[in-house]
Amino acid sequence: LRSLTEDLEKLNVIKSTFKVHKILILSQKFA
């Protein structure tokens, strides 16, 4: 159960990092 929670946390970190990355790319496109 503990490892599952850690995997979910990693997934959330990856998702939020990807979101920030996408926002940066979009802002560079329109800059």
N, C-alpha and C positions, 0 to 999 in steps of 0.2 A: 504493500500500500504506500509506503514511504517513497519508493522509487517512482511510482506512478505520479505522485504529487510533484516530484522533482522534474519529471518529464513534462508535466503540464506547465510548470514554471518556465522551463527552458523554451517551450513552444510559445508561451506568451511573450517572452523576451525577444524571440526571433520575429514574431508577428509585429510587435511594436517597433523593432528596429527596421523591419521592412517598410512599415508605414511611414516612418520618419524619412527613410531613404527615398521612397516614392514622392513624398512631399518636396524633398530637396530637388529631385529631378524635375518635377513639374514647375517649381518656382524658378529653376534655371532656364527652362524652356521659355517661360513667359517674361523673363527678365530682359 
